[in-house]
Amino acid sequence: MPSPTTRTRADACPGVVSPHAAADGALARVRLPGGTVTAAALRAVAALARDAGDGAVHLTSRGNLQLRGLDPVDPRPVERLTAAGLLPSTTHERVRNVLASPLSGIDGGLADVRGLATALDRGLCARPTLSALPGRFLFALDDGRGDVAAERPDLCWRARGSDEGELVVAGAATGLSCPPAEAPVLLLDAAAAFLALRAAHSADPAARAWRAAELPGAATGIPARLSGRRTTPAPGPGARSAGDTGGRSARSRRAEGGNVLVGVSDGGALGVAPLLGQLSAAQLDVLAGEAPGLLVTPWRTLVLPTPAAGAADRLAGAGLVVDPGHPALRVSACAGSPGCAKSLADVRAHALDLIGRGGPRTGAGPDMLHVVGCARRCGAPHAAHRDAVATGPGTYVIDGHTITTEELR
């Protein structure tokens, strides 16, 4: 049972209208519900990064995009992203946090959740009261393979089969179920119930929970407020679990144990990864030329559902990773210095050097290494990993031992 959470500061998750003041300028986060983005919109982001930012775009752990080095009073981010269809609501922009299984309808899964994130986003923006959701509140639509359900969403619709799925609150099954087409409304009603339960729990805004897992009784209190909803018994011993592959091919199982989604799936989709989740404006332009639309995943990769012939070779030539065995897929990093004032080291430079040396060690324990500039460990993946925590410009602590940057493994 979670304990009450007391906040000493306001929820300040960055958006485009309300960017975050970082050491290298303003940081704006562009929400992509379900990770979907058209080629035209991607070109607009590339142009904005080139004209108003530091020339790069970062992928986030929630399948969104981030721009850095912006002028906080420059009107171009709001104007251009609105024109590109990426900022449909200035009142709800920070709460449009929606994950969806990226390969749904392409390769495996129990149900097809394509289009549901868009429907949820439209419904979210149409409900004025839901603008009060915390910026860290996360929705997910899982097609039954368990990929986005593992990303610790506050509210998740998780498929049990092709025609039914269950509401999951902070990882706990509720027994409330509905067909896929009704999932967006169920999740939105559950979000409204979260706000009502939170308000009933504490009238003091400083003590209000940001996440469902922080709110006492959320797993039972939220479904209890959804009167009239259909309930179903838990699956029997012979039923598939949410983590079942749902008939996925061997090549598609790379989505497990890290969910990197890099390479070609049996459904024909192409997954690619930028080094450390960072794309140059030029790389974005190349990507936009290889497919009419793309999906940004919460594992800092991109999926091209219908890539052009020869796309993999051209993207590899542009510096993107298309090989699922590449060492870059076993290294992640926070922003580090000079972008973050709290960082004690230029962790991205050190992480890139590690990749160039073949990546972290393999063997006993997790192969994934997360390189960070301080003890906050920002950007840590949810998959099993080791942390390398900077203690100075050229030293880290990893597995309890102090090492130099050259010893990073």
C-alpha positions as CSV (number, residue, x, y, z in Angstrom):
1,M,0.0,0.0,0.0
2,P,1.5,3.3,-1.0
3,S,2.0,6.0,1.7
4,P,0.9,9.6,1.3
5,T,3.3,11.7,-0.8
6,T,4.1,15.2,0.2
7,R,5.3,17.6,-2.5
8,T,7.5,20.6,-1.7
9,R,7.5,21.9,-5.3
10,A,5.0,22.2,-8.1
11,D,4.7,19.7,-10.9
12,A,7.0,21.2,-13.5
13,C,7.2,18.6,-16.3
14,P,8.3,20.6,-19.4
15,G,6.1,21.2,-22.4
16,V,6.3,23.5,-25.4
17,V,4.3,26.3,-23.9
18,S,6.0,25.8,-20.5
19,P,9.6,24.8,-21.3
20,H,12.2,23.8,-18.6
21,A,15.1,26.1,-17.9
22,A,18.2,23.9,-18.4
23,A,21.9,24.9,-18.2
24,D,22.1,25.0,-22.0
25,G,18.8,26.9,-22.6
26,A,15.2,26.1,-22.5
27,L,14.1,22.4,-23.0
28,A,10.8,21.7,-24.6
29,R,9.1,18.3,-24.7
30,V,6.8,17.5,-27.7
31,R,4.2,14.8,-26.8
32,L,3.5,12.2,-29.4
33,P,0.5,10.1,-28.1
34,G,1.1,6.5,-29.1
35,G,4.5,7.6,-30.5
36,T,3.0,8.4,-33.9
37,V,4.4,11.2,-36.1
38,T,4.1,11.9,-39.8
39,A,7.0,12.5,-42.0
40,A,5.8,16.1,-42.6
41,A,5.7,16.7,-38.8
42,L,9.1,15.2,-38.4
43,R,10.5,17.6,-40.9
44,A,8.9,20.5,-39.0
45,V,10.6,19.4,-35.8
46,A,14.0,19.0,-37.7
47,A,13.6,22.6,-39.0
48,L,12.8,23.9,-35.6
49,A,15.8,22.2,-34.0
50,R,18.0,23.7,-36.7
51,D,16.5,27.2,-36.6
52,A,15.7,27.7,-32.9
53,G,17.5,25.0,-30.9
54,D,20.9,23.3,-30.7
55,G,20.3,21.3,-33.9
56,A,19.5,18.0,-32.2
57,V,16.3,16.2,-31.1
58,H,16.3,13.7,-28.2
59,L,14.0,10.7,-27.8
60,T,12.5,10.3,-24.3
61,S,11.5,7.2,-22.3
62,R,7.9,8.0,-22.9
63,G,8.1,7.9,-26.7
64,N,8.2,11.7,-27.0
65,L,10.7,14.2,-28.5
66,Q,12.7,16.9,-26.8
67,L,14.3,20.0,-28.1
68,R,17.2,21.7,-26.2
69,G,19.0,25.1,-26.4
70,L,15.8,27.1,-27.1
71,D,15.2,30.7,-26.2
72,P,12.3,30.6,-23.6
73,V,10.7,33.7,-25.1
74,D,11.0,32.6,-28.8
75,P,7.5,32.2,-30.2
76,R,8.6,29.8,-33.0
77,P,8.3,26.5,-31.1
78,V,4.6,27.1,-30.2
79,E,3.8,28.6,-33.7
80,R,5.5,25.9,-35.7
81,L,4.5,22.9,-33.7
82,T,0.9,24.1,-33.7
83,A,1.0,24.4,-37.4
84,A,2.5,20.9,-37.7
85,G,-0.4,19.5,-35.7
86,L,1.9,18.5,-32.8
87,L,0.3,21.0,-30.3
88,P,-3.5,20.5,-30.5
89,S,-4.0,21.9,-27.0
90,T,-2.1,24.4,-24.9
91,T,-4.1,23.6,-21.8
92,H,-3.5,19.9,-22.0
93,E,-0.1,19.6,-23.6
94,R,1.7,18.3,-20.5
95,V,-0.8,15.6,-19.8
96,R,-0.8,14.0,-23.3
97,N,1.3,11.1,-22.1
98,V,0.1,8.0,-23.9
99,L,2.0,4.8,-24.8
100,A,0.8,2.1,-27.2
101,S,2.4,-1.1,-28.3
102,P,4.5,0.0,-31.3
103,L,4.3,-3.3,-33.3
104,S,0.5,-3.7,-32.7
105,G,-1.2,-4.7,-35.9
106,I,2.2,-5.3,-37.6
107,D,3.8,-8.2,-35.8
108,G,2.2,-10.2,-33.0
109,G,0.1,-9.1,-30.0
110,L,-3.4,-10.2,-29.0
111,A,-5.3,-7.1,-30.2
112,D,-4.8,-4.3,-32.6
113,V,-4.5,-1.0,-30.7
114,R,-3.6,1.2,-33.7
115,G,-5.6,4.4,-33.6
116,L,-6.7,4.0,-30.0
117,A,-4.0,6.4,-28.7
118,T,-5.2,9.1,-31.1
119,A,-8.8,8.6,-29.9
120,L,-7.7,8.8,-26.3
121,D,-5.7,12.0,-27.0
122,R,-8.7,13.7,-28.6
123,G,-10.9,12.7,-25.7
124,L,-8.4,13.8,-23.2
125,C,-8.1,17.3,-24.8
126,A,-11.9,17.5,-25.0
127,R,-12.3,17.1,-21.2
128,P,-11.3,20.4,-19.5
129,T,-11.1,18.9,-16.0
130,L,-8.4,16.5,-17.1
131,S,-5.9,19.3,-17.7
132,A,-5.4,19.0,-13.9
133,L,-3.7,15.7,-14.3
134,P,0.0,15.7,-13.2
135,G,2.6,16.0,-16.0
136,R,4.0,12.6,-15.0
137,F,0.7,10.8,-15.2
138,L,1.0,8.1,-17.9
139,F,-1.6,6.2,-20.0
140,A,-0.9,3.0,-21.9
141,L,-2.6,0.8,-24.4
142,D,-1.0,-2.7,-24.4
143,D,-1.9,-5.2,-27.2
144,G,-1.3,-8.1,-24.8
145,R,2.4,-8.7,-25.3
146,G,3.2,-6.7,-22.1
147,D,5.6,-4.3,-23.6
148,V,4.2,-0.9,-22.6
149,A,2.4,-2.4,-19.6
150,A,6.0,-2.9,-18.2
151,E,6.7,0.8,-18.5
152,R,4.9,1.5,-15.2
153,P,1.9,3.4,-16.5
154,D,-0.6,4.8,-14.1
155,L,-3.6,3.5,-16.1
156,C,-3.3,0.8,-18.7
157,W,-5.7,-1.1,-21.0
158,R,-4.2,-4.5,-21.5
159,A,-5.6,-6.9,-24.1
160,R,-6.7,-10.3,-23.0
161,G,-7.7,-11.3,-26.5
162,S,-8.6,-9.7,-29.8
163,D,-12.0,-8.4,-28.5
164,E,-11.5,-7.6,-24.8
165,G,-9.0,-6.0,-22.5
166,E,-8.7,-5.1,-18.8
167,L,-8.1,-1.9,-16.9
168,V,-4.9,-2.0,-14.9
169,V,-4.2,0.6,-12.2
170,A,-0.5,1.1,-11.2
171,G,0.2,-2.5,-12.2
172,A,-2.8,-4.0,-10.4
173,A,-5.5,-5.8,-12.3
174,T,-9.0,-4.4,-11.6
175,G,-11.4,-6.9,-13.3
176,L,-12.9,-4.0,-15.3
177,S,-12.9,-4.9,-19.0
178,C,-14.2,-3.6,-22.3
179,P,-13.6,-4.1,-26.1
180,P,-10.7,-2.2,-27.7
181,A,-12.9,0.5,-29.2
182,E,-14.1,1.4,-25.7
183,A,-10.7,1.5,-24.1
184,P,-10.0,5.3,-24.5
185,V,-13.2,6.2,-22.7
186,L,-12.5,3.7,-19.9
187,L,-9.1,5.1,-19.4
188,L,-10.3,8.7,-19.4
189,D,-13.1,7.9,-16.9
190,A,-10.4,6.2,-14.7
191,A,-8.3,9.4,-15.0
192,A,-11.2,11.5,-13.8
193,A,-11.7,9.0,-10.9
194,F,-8.0,9.4,-10.0
195,L,-8.4,13.2,-9.7
196,A,-11.6,12.7,-7.6
197,L,-9.9,10.2,-5.3
198,R,-6.8,12.4,-5.0
199,A,-8.9,15.4,-4.1
200,A,-10.8,13.4,-1.5
201,H,-7.5,12.2,0.0
202,S,-6.0,15.6,0.5
203,A,-7.2,19.1,0.1
204,D,-3.6,20.4,0.3
205,P,-2.2,20.6,-3.3
206,A,1.4,20.2,-1.8
207,A,0.4,16.7,-0.5
208,R,-1.3,15.5,-3.7
209,A,0.1,12.4,-5.5
210,W,1.5,12.8,-9.0
211,R,1.3,9.0,-9.8
212,A,-1.4,6.5,-9.1
213,A,1.1,4.3,-7.3
214,E,1.6,7.2,-4.8
215,L,-2.1,7.4,-4.0
216,P,-3.3,5.2,-1.2
217,G,-6.1,2.9,-2.3
218,A,-5.9,3.8,-6.0
219,A,-6.0,0.2,-7.3
220,T,-9.4,-0.3,-5.6
221,G,-10.6,3.3,-5.3
222,I,-10.4,4.2,-9.0
223,P,-12.5,1.2,-10.2
224,A,-14.9,1.6,-7.4
225,R,-15.8,5.0,-8.8
226,L,-16.5,3.6,-12.2
227,S,-20.0,2.4,-11.5
228,G,-21.8,0.4,-14.1
229,R,-18.7,-0.9,-15.7
230,R,-18.4,-4.6,-16.8
231,T,-16.2,-6.8,-14.7
232,T,-14.8,-10.2,-15.7
233,P,-13.0,-12.9,-13.8
234,A,-9.3,-13.2,-13.9
235,P,-7.9,-15.5,-16.7
236,G,-7.8,-19.2,-16.0
237,P,-4.7,-21.3,-15.7
238,G,-4.7,-22.0,-19.4
239,A,-5.2,-18.5,-20.6
240,R,-2.4,-16.3,-22.1
241,S,-0.8,-13.8,-19.8
242,A,-0.2,-10.2,-20.8
243,G,3.4,-11.0,-21.2
244,D,2.8,-13.9,-23.6
245,T,4.2,-13.3,-27.1
246,G,0.8,-13.8,-28.7
247,G,2.2,-15.7,-31.6
248,R,5.2,-13.4,-32.3
249,S,7.9,-14.7,-34.5
250,A,11.4,-15.4,-33.2
251,R,12.8,-12.3,-34.8
252,S,10.2,-10.1,-33.1
253,R,11.0,-11.4,-29.7
254,R,13.8,-8.9,-29.6
255,A,11.2,-6.6,-28.1
256,E,11.6,-8.5,-24.8
257,G,14.4,-7.9,-22.3
258,G,15.0,-4.3,-23.3
259,N,12.4,-3.7,-26.0
260,V,14.9,-2.1,-28.4
261,L,12.9,-3.0,-31.5
262,V,15.8,-2.6,-33.8
263,G,16.0,-4.6,-37.1
264,V,13.4,-5.9,-39.5
265,S,10.3,-7.6,-38.0
266,D,8.4,-10.4,-39.8
267,G,5.7,-7.9,-40.3
268,G,8.0,-5.8,-42.5
269,A,8.6,-3.0,-40.1
270,L,12.1,-1.5,-39.6
271,G,13.3,-0.5,-36.2
272,V,16.3,1.9,-35.9
273,A,18.1,3.6,-33.0
274,P,20.0,6.8,-32.8
275,L,23.2,6.8,-30.6
276,L,22.1,7.6,-27.0
277,G,18.6,8.6,-28.2
278,Q,19.9,11.7,-30.0
279,L,19.1,12.6,-33.6
280,S,20.6,15.5,-35.6
281,A,18.2,17.6,-37.7
282,A,19.8,16.0,-40.8
283,Q,19.1,12.5,-39.5
284,L,15.4,13.5,-39.0
285,D,15.2,14.7,-42.5
286,V,16.6,11.4,-43.8
287,L,14.1,9.4,-41.6
288,A,11.2,11.5,-42.9
289,G,12.2,10.5,-46.5
290,E,12.0,6.8,-45.8
291,A,8.4,6.3,-44.7
292,P,5.1,8.3,-44.7
293,G,4.9,8.0,-40.9
294,L,7.0,6.7,-38.0
295,L,6.6,5.5,-34.4
296,V,8.7,6.7,-31.6
297,T,9.0,4.0,-28.9
298,P,9.6,4.4,-25.1
299,W,12.9,2.6,-25.6
300,R,14.5,5.5,-27.6
301,T,14.1,3.8,-30.9
302,L,12.0,4.5,-34.0
303,V,9.8,2.1,-36.0
304,L,9.1,2.6,-39.7
305,P,6.0,0.5,-40.3
306,T,6.2,0.7,-44.1
307,P,9.9,1.6,-44.9
308,A,11.0,2.4,-48.4
309,A,13.1,-0.3,-50.2
310,G,16.7,0.0,-49.2
311,A,15.9,2.2,-46.2
312,A,18.0,0.2,-43.7
313,D,21.2,0.8,-45.7
314,R,20.5,4.5,-46.2
315,L,19.7,4.9,-42.5
316,A,22.8,3.1,-41.4
317,G,24.8,5.4,-43.7
318,A,23.2,8.3,-41.9
319,G,24.6,7.1,-38.6
320,L,21.6,5.3,-37.2
321,V,21.7,1.8,-35.7
322,V,19.9,-0.9,-37.7
323,D,21.7,-4.0,-36.3
324,P,20.1,-5.5,-33.2
325,G,23.5,-6.6,-32.0
326,H,25.1,-3.2,-32.0
327,P,26.8,-2.2,-28.7
328,A,25.0,1.1,-28.7
329,L,21.8,-0.7,-27.7
330,R,23.4,-1.7,-24.4
331,V,24.3,1.8,-23.3
332,S,22.1,4.7,-22.2
333,A,22.9,8.0,-20.6
334,C,21.4,11.1,-19.0
335,A,21.9,14.6,-20.5
336,G,25.1,15.2,-18.5
337,S,27.1,18.3,-18.6
338,P,27.1,20.9,-20.0
339,G,23.3,20.6,-20.5
340,C,22.6,19.7,-16.9
341,A,24.0,21.9,-14.1
342,K,23.8,19.1,-11.6
343,S,25.9,16.7,-13.7
344,L,29.5,16.1,-12.5
345,A,30.7,14.8,-15.9
346,D,30.2,14.9,-19.7
347,V,28.5,11.5,-19.5
348,R,27.4,11.4,-23.1
349,A,31.0,11.8,-24.4
350,H,32.1,9.0,-22.1
351,A,29.2,6.8,-23.1
352,L,30.0,7.4,-26.8
353,D,33.6,6.4,-26.1
354,L,32.4,3.2,-24.4
355,I,30.2,2.4,-27.5
356,G,33.2,2.9,-29.7
357,R,35.2,0.4,-27.6
358,G,32.6,-2.3,-28.1
359,G,30.1,-1.4,-25.3
360,P,29.8,-2.7,-21.8
361,R,30.8,-6.1,-20.7
362,T,28.6,-9.1,-21.1
363,G,28.3,-12.0,-18.7
364,A,27.0,-12.3,-15.2
365,G,24.4,-9.6,-14.4
366,P,22.6,-7.1,-16.7
367,D,24.5,-6.2,-19.9
368,M,22.8,-2.8,-20.1
369,L,24.8,0.1,-18.6
370,H,23.2,3.5,-17.8
371,V,25.8,6.3,-17.5
372,V,24.7,9.2,-15.3
373,G,26.1,12.5,-14.0
374,C,24.8,12.3,-10.5
375,A,23.0,10.1,-7.9
376,R,19.5,11.1,-9.3
377,R,20.1,8.6,-12.2
378,C,17.8,10.5,-14.6
379,G,16.6,8.6,-17.6
380,A,17.2,5.1,-16.2
381,P,15.6,2.4,-18.4
382,H,13.0,0.1,-16.7
383,A,14.8,-3.0,-18.1
384,A,17.5,-4.6,-15.9
385,H,20.7,-2.6,-16.0
386,R,23.7,-1.4,-14.1
387,D,24.4,2.2,-13.2
388,A,27.7,4.1,-13.7
389,V,27.3,7.2,-11.5
390,A,29.8,10.1,-12.0
391,T,31.7,11.2,-8.9
392,G,33.8,13.8,-10.8
393,P,34.8,14.8,-14.3
394,G,36.7,11.6,-15.0
395,T,35.5,9.0,-12.3
396,Y,32.5,6.8,-11.8
397,V,31.1,4.4,-9.3
398,I,29.9,1.2,-10.8
399,D,29.0,-2.0,-8.9
400,G,30.4,-0.3,-5.8
401,H,33.8,0.3,-7.3
402,T,35.4,3.6,-8.2
403,I,36.7,3.6,-11.8
404,T,38.0,6.0,-14.4
405,T,36.2,6.7,-17.7
406,E,38.7,4.4,-19.5
407,E,37.6,1.6,-17.2
408,L,33.9,2.0,-18.0
409,R,32.5,-1.4,-18.9
